[in-house]
Amino acid sequence: MNIGFFGGSFDPIHRGHLALAQAAASRYALRQVLFVPANVPPHKQKQPLTAFIHRYAMVALATQDERGFVPSLLEEPEFTAAKVRSAGQPGAAVPTSGGVNYSIDTVRRLKQTLKKSDRLFFLIGIDAFRDFAKWREARALLAECDFIVASRPGYSLRDVAESLPEDLRTPAAVTRPFRKQPAKGDLVLPGVTLHLLEGVHQTVSATAIRAAAAQGKPLARWLDPRVADYVRKHGLYRGKHT
């Protein structure tokens, strides 16, 4: 079975996230897509995040009508995981003990629960992938699962190739022809194959959504109506602009 892993802060989850997951599921026959809210993303340790329980609840609301989309507690501390399980929420498997969440650790934990015949795909936007070489054990993570990188206009195959860990980058003479080629199709380099998913970019950002919510503006253009209602009812992002 093909399974997608889609991690992020999801603060909040928006239509862009859903569009990426829907396109990836359709293109690569993903039977499940696990949406994995991070407890503490490594790159956001100094940034305030909405409480995990709220971010998980928004993911559950946004995905409840999507067949095969599963909210996951893979990166949530035990105390909240138990609380959500007692409320009957899905996706409460193998929670972590808390602290900073590194994708390599989460993926390895997840794979312990999968069948040998299962194939894991890691979903990521190209903006985030540009920093991939800085991730913990990036080379090992590429070996653990396939990558689906959601592209967007303005990025080339060379941008993608140069985002890989240094030991996987090919010489400039080889990647130079990629400079004018859009980031689409499969990029095959020694030791790694990246699936580049084009045509799903939406102009939406969580930062803009939080700013709009802080000002009391309608959020329906960016969020599932149930998520927008949840934000309003719980007063999330009130007085925050980041």
KOLPA-251763 format. One line per field, with one value per residue (C-alpha): residue number from 0; residue in three letters; chain; x, y, z. Coordinates in steps of 0.001 Angstrom, whole numbers, m for minus. Last residue first. Layout:
<recs>
num <- c(NUM:...)
residuo <- c(ala:...)
cadena <- c(A:...)
east <- c(X:...)
north <- c(Y:...)
up <- c(Z:...)
</recs>
This chain:
<recs>
num <- c(241:240:239:238:237:236:235:234:233:232:231:230:229:228:227:226:225:224:223:222:221:220:219:218:217:216:215:214:213:212:211:210:209:208:207:206:205:204:203:202:201:200:199:198:197:196:195:194:193:192:191:190:189:188:187:186:185:184:183:182:181:180:179:178:177:176:175:174:173:172:171:170:169:168:167:166:165:164:163:162:161:160:159:158:157:156:155:154:153:152:151:150:149:148:147:146:145:144:143:142:141:140:139:138:137:136:135:134:133:132:131:130:129:128:127:126:125:124:123:122:121:120:119:118:117:116:115:114:113:112:111:110:109:108:107:106:105:104:103:102:101:100:99:98:97:96:95:94:93:92:91:90:89:88:87:86:85:84:83:82:81:80:79:78:77:76:75:74:73:72:71:70:69:68:67:66:65:64:63:62:61:60:59:58:57:56:55:54:53:52:51:50:49:48:47:46:45:44:43:42:41:40:39:38:37:36:35:34:33:32:31:30:29:28:27:26:25:24:23:22:21:20:19:18:17:16:15:14:13:12:11:10:9:8:7:6:5:4:3:2:1:0)
residuo <- c(thr:his:lys:gly:arg:tyr:leu:gly:his:lys:arg:val:tyr:asp:ala:val:arg:pro:asp:leu:trp:arg:ala:leu:pro:lys:gly:gln:ala:ala:ala:ala:arg:ile:ala:thr:ala:ser:val:thr:gln:his:val:gly:glu:leu:leu:his:leu:thr:val:gly:pro:leu:val:leu:asp:gly:lys:ala:pro:gln:lys:arg:phe:pro:arg:thr:val:ala:ala:pro:thr:arg:leu:asp:glu:pro:leu:ser:glu:ala:val:asp:arg:leu:ser:tyr:gly:pro:arg:ser:ala:val:ile:phe:asp:cys:glu:ala:leu:leu:ala:arg:ala:glu:arg:trp:lys:ala:phe:asp:arg:phe:ala:asp:ile:gly:ile:leu:phe:phe:leu:arg:asp:ser:lys:lys:leu:thr:gln:lys:leu:arg:arg:val:thr:asp:ile:ser:tyr:asn:val:gly:gly:ser:thr:pro:val:ala:ala:gly:pro:gln:gly:ala:ser:arg:val:lys:ala:ala:thr:phe:glu:pro:glu:glu:leu:leu:ser:pro:val:phe:gly:arg:glu:asp:gln:thr:ala:leu:ala:val:met:ala:tyr:arg:his:ile:phe:ala:thr:leu:pro:gln:lys:gln:lys:his:pro:pro:val:asn:ala:pro:val:phe:leu:val:gln:arg:leu:ala:tyr:arg:ser:ala:ala:ala:gln:ala:leu:ala:leu:his:gly:arg:his:ile:pro:asp:phe:ser:gly:gly:phe:phe:gly:ile:asn:met)
cadena <- c(A:A:A:A:A:A:A:A:A:A:A:A:A:A:A:A:A:A:A:A:A:A:A:A:A:A:A:A:A:A:A:A:A:A:A:A:A:A:A:A:A:A:A:A:A:A:A:A:A:A:A:A:A:A:A:A:A:A:A:A:A:A:A:A:A:A:A:A:A:A:A:A:A:A:A:A:A:A:A:A:A:A:A:A:A:A:A:A:A:A:A:A:A:A:A:A:A:A:A:A:A:A:A:A:A:A:A:A:A:A:A:A:A:A:A:A:A:A:A:A:A:A:A:A:A:A:A:A:A:A:A:A:A:A:A:A:A:A:A:A:A:A:A:A:A:A:A:A:A:A:A:A:A:A:A:A:A:A:A:A:A:A:A:A:A:A:A:A:A:A:A:A:A:A:A:A:A:A:A:A:A:A:A:A:A:A:A:A:A:A:A:A:A:A:A:A:A:A:A:A:A:A:A:A:A:A:A:A:A:A:A:A:A:A:A:A:A:A:A:A:A:A:A:A:A:A:A:A:A:A:A:A:A:A:A:A:A:A:A:A:A:A)
east <- c(2663:m25:m1461:m4236:m6686:m4782:m7325:m10498:m11842:m15135:m13560:m10743:m13194:m15547:m12705:m11776:m15347:m15556:m12383:m9847:m8374:m11341:m13449:m11254:m13404:m11518:m11394:m8082:m6216:m7836:m6441:m2950:m3209:m4305:m1463:1090:m518:118:m2045:m1370:m2112:400:m980:178:3440:4401:8082:8838:12372:14586:17688:20950:22695:20323:16861:14586:11083:8563:8418:10693:10860:13939:15938:18546:18597:21278:23628:23105:25773:28466:27677:28795:26114:24752:24293:27224:26114:22657:19984:18750:21031:19091:15769:16974:18574:15246:13826:11603:9750:6309:5517:6664:5192:8014:6983:9808:10205:11066:13823:16783:15959:15749:19265:20697:18853:20197:18968:17756:20132:20168:16371:16366:15044:12579:10497:9886:9379:6447:6734:5067:7094:5982:6067:5694:4025:5113:7183:4090:3988:4180:7981:7867:6162:8936:11546:9545:9228:12940:13977:11421:12904:10479:11746:10364:7679:7484:6445:3077:2859:m662:m3528:m4771:m8450:m10243:m12370:m12293:m10200:m7703:m7421:m6643:m4177:m2318:m2370:m521:1747:3422:2445:4630:2955:m498:m1950:m4891:m5812:m6779:m7873:m11275:m11488:m14599:m12884:m9742:m10299:m11920:m9177:m6479:m8202:m8366:m4648:m3811:m6015:m4552:m1047:m1383:m865:2814:5096:8353:11730:11664:10280:12940:13066:9256:7951:4773:4535:1159:1272:m1303:m1134:m2172:m3659:m4276:m1754:m2130:803:m996:m4311:m2860:m301:m2965:m5223:m2344:m1195:m4738:m5332:m2231:m3124:m6676:m5436:m4183:m3654:m1056:m525:2946:4026:4139:2579:3427:1763:1117:1234:0)
north <- c(36317:38957:37901:39751:36908:34078:31526:32867:29400:29937:31882:29437:26531:28258:28729:25079:23975:26224:24680:27475:29987:31776:31070:33173:36265:39144:39606:41454:38688:36196:38075:38064:34342:33658:35735:33793:30479:31252:31090:31591:28076:25795:22475:22405:20527:17468:16624:13010:12842:9831:9319:7388:8853:11404:10967:14006:12883:15072:18777:21562:23683:23293:26459:25764:22011:22364:23699:20620:18540:21195:22239:18819:16500:17015:13863:14376:17961:17065:18002:21550:22022:19364:21098:24521:22917:21340:24844:26953:30034:28472:25966:22524:20085:17699:14066:12188:8421:6955:5822:6491:10180:10334:8913:11704:14344:13052:16174:18762:21380:19794:20169:23956:24290:21515:23913:26181:23123:21891:18520:15108:12059:8863:5495:2171:m682:m4247:m4579:m3738:m544:35:209:2528:5153:5231:5584:8378:10224:9994:11167:13964:15549:16665:18928:18068:15576:11915:10799:9342:5878:5906:8316:8670:8835:10860:8951:11556:9227:9066:12851:12995:10125:11872:15075:13497:11365:14157:14600:13843:10702:11943:11589:13032:10557:11343:8084:9366:13122:14188:14324:16015:19654:18840:16437:18910:21653:19390:18611:22302:22992:20137:21189:24606:27427:27995:30753:30974:30212:26486:27077:25465:22279:21884:21480:19364:18759:18101:14831:14500:10851:10327:6929:4863:6946:6219:8417:11065:11003:10987:13632:15915:15528:16080:19246:20604:19906:21806:24737:24778:25485:23780:26471:26531:23244:22900:20462:16822:15007:11300:9525:5792:3488:0)
up <- c(12922:13513:16866:18755:18297:16631:17884:19480:20137:18326:15469:14774:14969:12523:10046:10487:9845:6774:5297:5231:2799:1205:4297:6577:7096:8787:12563:12500:14289:11919:8924:10444:11192:7615:6176:8229:7297:3653:551:m3129:m4290:m5994:m7232:m10859:m10425:m8417:m8611:m7705:m6372:m6991:m4870:m4690:m7704:m9260:m10765:m10871:m11742:m13571:m12845:m11658:m14784:m17009:m17520:m14846:m15409:m18100:m15382:m13197:m14950:m15244:m11678:m10495:m9039:m5576:m3544:m1153:m556:715:m1840:m2360:m5390:m7304:m6613:m7704:m10792:m11702:m11853:m9621:m10862:m11016:m8258:m7220:m4722:m3817:m3454:m1749:m1563:1812:4183:1885:1556:5346:5652:3498:5501:8809:10621:8121:6702:3220:3141:3210:m367:450:2524:m470:m2692:m650:1076:1006:2119:387:2178:377:2226:1372:4521:6545:8554:12320:12561:9564:11698:14252:11504:9896:13190:13936:10463:10583:13679:16387:19155:22585:23509:24499:21034:20101:18492:17083:17707:14136:14911:17626:20140:22905:25068:22222:22209:25937:25717:22907:24931:27845:25685:23763:20086:17078:15776:16747:13250:11350:8574:4979:3325:2243:2635:4564:7972:6665:7598:10944:12045:10968:12962:16029:15729:15594:18621:20700:19694:21298:18797:18132:19328:17381:18946:18198:14719:12513:14605:14572:18143:18482:14760:13163:11189:8407:7337:3724:2995:m131:m2071:m5781:m6853:m8917:m7039:m3546:m4504:m5968:m2927:m486:m2263:m2501:1189:2267:21:1390:4906:8078:10720:12206:10386:12010:9356:8347:5408:5230:2305:2193:m838:0)
</recs>
